[in-house]
Amino acid sequence: MKKINSNTFKNLINSAGIAFMGIPVKESLNYMPYGVKIRHLLYAKAMEILDNNGYQKVMLSDLVDPDSLTEIDKVAKVSSGYMRIENRNLMIAAGHEVNAYIYIKELLKHGYHYSDLPVKIYNLGPVYRTNKNTKFPFNLGERKSFLECYSVFKTEEDAEKELEFAISWNRMVIKDLLHIPSVEVVRPHSTNKKISKRTICIDSITPLDETVITGMTYFHNDIFTKAVNLRYKDQIENRNKLAHSIHFGLSENILFSYLLNSCDGENLRLYSFIAPIQVNILNALNDDAYDNEINNLNNMLKENNIRYATEKIIRKKINPKIANNTLQGIPVTILLKKEHSDIEIYSISNGVQELISTTNDINTGLSKIINIIVTLLEKNDKKIGEDMELREKERMRL
């Protein structure tokens, strides 16, 4: 695995138009529009799996309600004082968890789309850990977005079954989808959160010589549900019983880890499924007579669900534009330019520029370009995945 300097990575993320950032991993990103799109496409893949497994997206508060502190006190009692609050002006990590279970309790109370357990929800939003009295909480401490999932069941056995899905979901996103170099660990009880009876984490490996907690799964059982008195009606025994819960999710470390591992120190590389622009068409023909043919190409890209950008450029801007596309990790660039009476069409992908066609008929040159683009996108994704797996093997040998 090629090491990368922390400042080099920060400069790269900035130059690529993704974000302004502090120390990689621990500090928050201030996203620019290009970075927002990458983030959205990445999380959309993860949420698609959740949607297919019965989870529903909700909107939880970004900040912990002061009234939640009373509920956290109750969690402290259930968890042998681990979450005891010394300073009520401070927000703590469990605050958003308490709010989630209170939210589920209200759903059941009002019968909103639910009449019975299980309830499965997920929330994507920032979590703040800082002093609540400050006027600028986002400038102090840590702010990071989490994709957090909560599911509540009637029995401990049902919750345990969902725990297996939670672990597999983390693996699917981190390992199978992104191929991020990582290790899976079960946190020892001595260092585990007392609010969790079982904690499984996937730590990603980065070229900064650091491991980063990326995916996490907690088996809360009845610890939080007891604190907020989240119960269900057992129809057979005709009495209310405590529900059991699972909490799992991904932190924004997944995007940090992917970008860190995909870059070579000079350029980013993006899988086509998280690339805002999958192919950039550079029209350097400098002749409006070809506009109809270029528009037809755009329509073909749209029909094939390929995210594209097309722009006219002058010849002296070709090399800087290709360099910027490579910096941003755009998987495929197609260049059209004219040499004498011939039209030359080039592809640029994974640092390799190839001549696709030389012709005096642009329609002939563009007729096979869609298939070429699709093939290049597949090769791009395969190459990144293979490089990720190779990096993991290299780090495991150290």
C-alpha positions as CSV (number, residue, x, y, z in Angstrom):
1,M,0.0,0.0,0.0
2,K,1.5,3.3,-1.0
3,K,1.6,5.7,2.0
4,I,0.2,9.2,1.7
5,N,1.0,12.2,3.8
6,S,-1.9,13.7,5.7
7,N,-1.4,17.2,4.3
8,T,-1.1,15.8,0.8
9,F,-4.5,14.1,1.1
10,K,-6.1,17.3,2.5
11,N,-4.7,19.3,-0.5
12,L,-5.9,16.6,-2.9
13,I,-9.5,16.6,-1.5
14,N,-9.5,20.4,-1.8
15,S,-8.0,20.5,-5.3
16,A,-10.5,17.9,-6.5
17,G,-13.4,20.0,-5.4
18,I,-14.7,17.5,-2.9
19,A,-14.3,19.3,0.5
20,F,-12.4,21.5,2.8
21,M,-11.3,19.3,5.7
22,G,-9.3,19.2,9.0
23,I,-7.3,16.2,10.1
24,P,-8.4,13.2,8.0
25,V,-10.8,10.8,9.7
26,K,-11.4,12.7,12.9
27,E,-12.5,16.1,11.8
28,S,-15.6,17.0,9.7
29,L,-15.7,17.7,6.0
30,N,-17.2,20.9,4.6
31,Y,-18.5,19.5,1.3
32,M,-18.4,21.3,-2.0
33,P,-21.0,20.4,-4.6
34,Y,-18.9,17.7,-6.3
35,G,-18.2,16.0,-3.0
36,V,-21.9,16.2,-2.0
37,K,-22.8,14.2,-5.1
38,I,-20.1,11.5,-4.4
39,R,-21.4,11.3,-0.8
40,H,-25.0,11.0,-1.9
41,L,-24.3,8.2,-4.4
42,L,-22.3,6.2,-1.9
43,Y,-24.9,6.4,0.8
44,A,-27.7,5.7,-1.7
45,K,-26.1,2.3,-2.4
46,A,-26.0,1.5,1.3
47,M,-29.6,2.7,1.8
48,E,-30.9,0.7,-1.1
49,I,-29.9,-2.5,0.7
50,L,-31.7,-1.3,3.8
51,D,-34.8,-0.5,1.8
52,N,-34.8,-4.0,0.4
53,N,-34.7,-5.4,3.9
54,G,-37.7,-3.7,5.3
55,Y,-36.1,-0.5,6.8
56,Q,-37.7,2.9,6.4
57,K,-36.0,6.2,6.3
58,V,-36.9,8.7,9.0
59,M,-35.8,12.2,10.0
60,L,-34.4,12.5,13.5
61,S,-33.2,15.7,15.2
62,D,-29.6,16.6,14.6
63,L,-29.1,17.7,18.1
64,V,-30.0,16.0,21.4
65,D,-33.0,17.5,23.1
66,P,-32.2,18.7,26.7
67,D,-35.0,16.5,28.0
68,S,-33.2,13.5,26.7
69,L,-30.7,13.9,29.5
70,T,-33.2,12.5,31.9
71,E,-33.6,9.5,29.7
72,I,-29.8,9.1,29.5
73,D,-29.8,9.1,33.3
74,K,-32.1,6.1,33.2
75,V,-29.7,4.4,30.7
76,A,-26.9,5.0,33.2
77,K,-28.8,3.1,35.8
78,V,-29.5,0.2,33.5
79,S,-25.8,0.1,32.3
80,S,-24.3,0.1,35.8
81,G,-23.6,3.8,35.8
82,Y,-21.5,3.8,32.7
83,M,-23.4,6.7,31.1
84,R,-23.7,8.7,34.3
85,I,-23.7,12.4,33.5
86,E,-21.1,14.6,35.2
87,N,-21.8,17.8,33.3
88,R,-25.3,18.4,32.0
89,N,-24.0,21.0,29.6
90,L,-22.2,18.4,27.6
91,M,-23.8,16.3,24.9
92,I,-22.8,12.6,24.8
93,A,-22.7,9.9,22.2
94,A,-25.8,8.1,23.5
95,G,-28.0,11.1,23.1
96,H,-29.1,10.3,19.5
97,E,-29.7,6.7,20.4
98,V,-32.1,7.7,23.2
99,N,-33.9,10.0,20.8
100,A,-34.2,7.1,18.3
101,Y,-35.9,4.8,20.7
102,I,-38.2,7.6,22.0
103,Y,-39.1,8.1,18.3
104,I,-39.9,4.4,17.9
105,K,-42.0,4.5,21.1
106,E,-44.0,7.4,19.7
107,L,-44.5,5.6,16.4
108,L,-46.0,2.6,18.3
109,K,-48.1,4.9,20.5
110,H,-49.7,6.7,17.6
111,G,-49.9,3.7,15.3
112,Y,-48.2,5.7,12.5
113,H,-47.7,3.1,9.7
114,Y,-47.0,0.5,12.4
115,S,-49.4,-1.6,14.5
116,D,-46.8,-4.0,16.0
117,L,-43.2,-4.9,16.2
118,P,-40.7,-5.2,14.6
119,V,-40.0,-1.6,13.7
120,K,-37.0,-1.0,11.4
121,I,-35.8,2.6,10.7
122,Y,-32.7,4.4,9.6
123,N,-31.6,8.0,9.8
124,L,-28.8,9.8,7.9
125,G,-27.6,12.9,9.6
126,P,-24.8,14.6,11.6
127,V,-24.0,13.8,15.2
128,Y,-22.4,16.5,17.4
129,R,-20.1,15.8,20.3
130,T,-19.3,19.2,21.8
131,N,-20.3,21.8,24.4
132,K,-24.0,22.7,24.1
133,N,-23.6,26.2,25.4
134,T,-21.4,27.5,22.6
135,K,-22.9,29.6,19.9
136,F,-20.8,27.7,17.3
137,P,-21.0,24.0,18.1
138,F,-20.0,22.9,14.7
139,N,-16.6,24.6,15.1
140,L,-15.7,22.7,18.3
141,G,-15.2,19.0,18.9
142,E,-16.3,16.4,16.4
143,R,-19.1,16.5,13.9
144,K,-19.6,13.6,11.6
145,S,-22.5,12.2,9.6
146,F,-23.8,8.8,10.4
147,L,-26.1,6.4,8.6
148,E,-27.7,4.8,11.7
149,C,-30.2,2.0,11.8
150,Y,-32.4,1.0,14.7
151,S,-34.6,-2.1,14.8
152,V,-36.8,-3.2,17.7
153,F,-38.2,-6.7,18.3
154,K,-40.4,-8.6,20.6
155,T,-37.8,-11.2,21.6
156,E,-34.1,-11.5,22.2
157,E,-34.0,-14.3,19.7
158,D,-35.5,-12.1,16.9
159,A,-33.0,-9.3,17.8
160,E,-30.1,-11.8,17.5
161,K,-31.2,-12.8,14.1
162,E,-31.3,-9.2,12.9
163,L,-27.8,-8.8,14.4
164,E,-26.6,-11.2,11.7
165,F,-28.2,-9.0,9.0
166,A,-26.6,-5.9,10.5
167,I,-23.1,-7.5,10.4
168,S,-23.6,-8.7,6.8
169,W,-24.9,-5.3,5.7
170,N,-21.7,-3.7,7.0
171,R,-19.7,-6.3,5.2
172,M,-21.7,-5.9,1.9
173,V,-21.0,-2.1,1.8
174,I,-17.4,-2.0,3.1
175,K,-16.0,-5.2,1.7
176,D,-18.2,-6.5,-1.2
177,L,-19.2,-3.1,-2.7
178,L,-16.2,-0.9,-2.0
179,H,-13.5,-3.5,-1.3
180,I,-12.0,-1.2,1.3
181,P,-9.0,-2.8,3.1
182,S,-10.3,-3.7,6.5
183,V,-10.4,-6.0,9.5
184,E,-13.5,-7.2,11.5
185,V,-13.2,-7.2,15.2
186,V,-15.3,-8.0,18.2
187,R,-14.7,-5.5,20.9
188,P,-13.6,-7.1,24.2
189,H,-16.0,-6.7,27.1
190,S,-13.5,-4.8,29.2
191,T,-13.3,-2.0,26.6
192,N,-16.8,-2.4,25.2
193,K,-19.6,0.2,25.8
194,K,-21.5,-1.0,28.8
195,I,-24.6,0.1,26.9
196,S,-24.0,-2.7,24.4
197,K,-24.0,-6.4,25.3
198,R,-22.1,-7.2,22.1
199,T,-20.2,-4.9,19.7
200,I,-18.8,-5.8,16.3
201,C,-16.8,-3.3,14.3
202,I,-15.2,-3.2,10.9
203,D,-12.0,-1.2,11.0
204,S,-10.7,0.1,7.7
205,I,-7.0,0.3,7.0
206,T,-5.6,3.5,5.5
207,P,-2.3,4.5,3.9
208,L,-1.9,6.9,6.9
209,D,-0.9,3.8,8.9
210,E,-4.1,4.1,10.9
211,T,-7.1,1.9,11.3
212,V,-10.4,3.7,11.5
213,I,-13.7,2.4,12.8
214,T,-16.0,2.5,9.8
215,G,-18.9,0.1,10.4
216,M,-20.4,-0.7,13.8
217,T,-23.0,-3.1,15.1
218,Y,-24.4,-3.0,18.7
219,F,-26.6,-5.5,20.4
220,H,-28.4,-3.3,22.9
221,N,-30.9,-6.0,23.9
222,D,-33.2,-4.3,26.4
223,I,-30.8,-1.7,27.8
224,F,-32.3,1.3,25.9
225,T,-35.8,0.0,25.7
226,K,-35.9,-0.5,29.5
227,A,-34.6,3.1,30.0
228,V,-37.4,4.6,27.8
229,N,-39.9,2.0,28.8
230,L,-40.4,0.8,25.2
231,R,-42.8,-2.2,25.5
232,Y,-45.1,-4.3,23.4
233,K,-48.4,-6.1,24.3
234,D,-48.0,-9.9,24.6
235,Q,-51.5,-11.0,23.5
236,I,-51.1,-14.5,24.9
237,E,-49.9,-13.5,28.4
238,N,-52.0,-10.3,28.2
239,R,-49.2,-8.1,29.6
240,N,-46.7,-5.6,28.4
241,K,-43.1,-6.8,27.8
242,L,-39.9,-5.0,27.2
243,A,-38.7,-4.9,23.5
244,H,-35.2,-5.8,22.4
245,S,-33.1,-3.7,20.0
246,I,-30.3,-3.7,17.5
247,H,-28.3,-0.6,16.5
248,F,-25.9,-0.5,13.6
249,G,-24.6,1.8,10.9
250,L,-21.8,3.4,9.0
251,S,-19.9,6.6,9.8
252,E,-18.6,9.1,7.4
253,N,-15.2,7.3,7.9
254,I,-16.4,5.1,5.0
255,L,-16.0,8.0,2.5
256,F,-12.7,9.1,4.1
257,S,-11.3,5.5,4.0
258,Y,-12.4,5.0,0.4
259,L,-10.9,8.2,-0.9
260,L,-7.7,7.6,1.1
261,N,-7.3,4.1,-0.4
262,S,-8.3,5.0,-3.9
263,C,-6.0,7.9,-4.4
264,D,-2.4,7.6,-5.5
265,G,-1.2,10.7,-3.8
266,E,-1.8,12.8,-6.9
267,N,-5.3,11.8,-8.2
268,L,-8.5,10.3,-6.9
269,R,-10.1,7.2,-8.5
270,L,-13.9,6.7,-8.3
271,Y,-15.9,3.6,-8.9
272,S,-18.4,4.4,-11.7
273,F,-21.4,3.9,-9.3
274,I,-20.3,6.7,-7.0
275,A,-18.8,9.0,-9.7
276,P,-21.1,12.1,-10.3
277,I,-19.7,12.2,-13.8
278,Q,-19.1,8.8,-15.3
279,V,-17.9,10.1,-18.7
280,N,-16.9,13.5,-19.7
281,I,-17.2,14.3,-23.5
282,L,-14.6,16.9,-24.5
283,N,-15.6,18.4,-27.9
284,A,-12.5,20.1,-29.4
285,L,-13.8,20.0,-32.9
286,N,-14.4,23.7,-32.9
287,D,-17.2,23.4,-35.5
288,D,-20.9,23.9,-34.7
289,A,-21.7,21.7,-37.7
290,Y,-21.3,18.6,-35.5
291,D,-23.7,19.8,-32.8
292,N,-26.5,17.5,-33.9
293,E,-24.2,14.4,-33.7
294,I,-23.0,15.4,-30.3
295,N,-26.6,15.9,-29.1
296,N,-27.4,12.4,-30.4
297,L,-24.5,11.1,-28.4
298,N,-25.8,12.8,-25.3
299,N,-29.2,11.2,-25.8
300,M,-27.6,7.8,-26.2
301,L,-25.7,8.3,-22.9
302,K,-29.0,9.4,-21.2
303,E,-30.9,6.4,-22.6
304,N,-28.2,4.1,-21.2
305,N,-28.4,5.7,-17.7
306,I,-24.8,7.0,-18.0
307,R,-24.0,10.1,-16.0
308,Y,-22.2,12.5,-18.4
309,A,-21.0,16.0,-19.0
310,T,-20.3,17.4,-22.4
311,E,-18.4,20.6,-23.1
312,K,-16.7,22.4,-25.9
313,I,-13.1,23.3,-25.3
314,I,-10.3,24.9,-27.3
315,R,-7.2,22.8,-28.2
316,K,-4.9,24.5,-25.7
317,K,-7.3,23.5,-22.9
318,I,-7.3,19.8,-23.7
319,N,-4.4,18.7,-21.5
320,P,-5.3,20.8,-18.4
321,K,-8.9,19.5,-18.7
322,I,-7.8,15.8,-19.0
323,A,-5.5,16.3,-16.0
324,N,-8.3,17.8,-13.9
325,N,-10.6,14.9,-14.9
326,T,-8.0,12.5,-13.7
327,L,-7.5,14.4,-10.5
328,Q,-11.2,14.2,-9.8
329,G,-11.4,10.5,-10.5
330,I,-13.8,10.8,-13.4
331,P,-13.7,7.2,-14.8
332,V,-13.8,7.9,-18.5
333,T,-13.0,10.9,-20.7
334,I,-13.8,11.0,-24.4
335,L,-11.9,13.5,-26.6
336,L,-13.0,14.5,-30.0
337,K,-10.7,16.7,-32.1
338,K,-10.0,17.3,-35.8
339,E,-6.6,16.7,-37.5
340,H,-6.8,18.1,-41.0
341,S,-9.9,16.5,-42.6
342,D,-10.1,13.6,-40.1
343,I,-11.9,13.4,-36.8
344,E,-10.0,11.6,-34.0
345,I,-11.8,10.1,-31.1
346,Y,-9.8,9.2,-28.0
347,S,-10.6,7.6,-24.7
348,I,-8.8,8.3,-21.4
349,S,-9.3,6.0,-18.5
350,N,-7.1,4.8,-15.6
351,G,-4.3,7.0,-16.9
352,V,-4.3,5.4,-20.3
353,Q,-5.1,7.4,-23.5
354,E,-6.2,5.3,-26.5
355,L,-7.2,6.3,-30.1
356,I,-10.7,4.8,-30.7
357,S,-11.2,6.0,-34.2
358,T,-9.9,8.1,-37.1
359,T,-12.6,9.0,-39.6
360,N,-14.0,11.7,-41.8
361,D,-17.5,10.7,-40.8
362,I,-18.4,11.5,-37.2
363,N,-21.4,9.2,-37.2
364,T,-19.2,6.2,-38.0
365,G,-16.8,7.2,-35.2
366,L,-19.6,7.6,-32.6
367,S,-21.6,4.5,-33.6
368,K,-19.7,2.2,-31.3
369,I,-18.8,4.6,-28.6
370,I,-21.5,3.6,-26.1
371,N,-20.2,0.0,-25.9
372,I,-16.7,1.3,-25.5
373,I,-17.7,3.5,-22.6
374,V,-19.6,0.7,-20.9
375,T,-16.5,-1.6,-21.2
376,L,-14.2,1.1,-19.9
377,L,-16.5,1.7,-16.9
378,E,-16.4,-2.0,-16.1
379,K,-12.6,-2.1,-16.4
380,N,-12.3,1.0,-14.2
381,D,-14.3,-0.6,-11.4
382,K,-12.6,-4.0,-11.7
383,K,-9.1,-2.3,-11.6
384,I,-10.0,-0.3,-8.5
385,G,-11.4,-3.3,-6.7
386,E,-8.3,-5.4,-7.5
387,D,-6.0,-2.7,-6.3
388,M,-8.0,-2.4,-3.0
389,E,-7.7,-6.1,-2.4
390,L,-4.0,-6.1,-3.2
391,R,-3.5,-3.2,-0.6
392,E,-5.3,-5.2,2.0
393,K,-3.1,-8.3,1.4
394,E,0.0,-6.1,1.6
395,R,-1.0,-4.6,4.9
396,M,-1.9,-8.0,6.4
397,R,1.6,-9.2,5.7
398,L,3.2,-6.3,7.7
